[in-house]
Amino acid sequence: MFDAVSTVIPGASKASQISRNTTAADLPALTHEQMGIVEDVYAQYIKNPVDYLW
């Protein structure tokens, strides 16, 4: 979606949560098909109520 954004770690309040979340950096990148699904979910459920904020 946005090349400048590589990850988001929302709501971590414990060190163990941060540790688990940062292991995601070791996972392979999403495929084009997976990104298409993410973009579809964003367009259908998220974009309309929040997109104007940015």
Secondary structure, DSSP 8 states (H G I E B T S, - for coil): --TT-----TT--SHHHHHHHHGGGGS----HHHHHHHHHHIIIIIHHHHGGG-
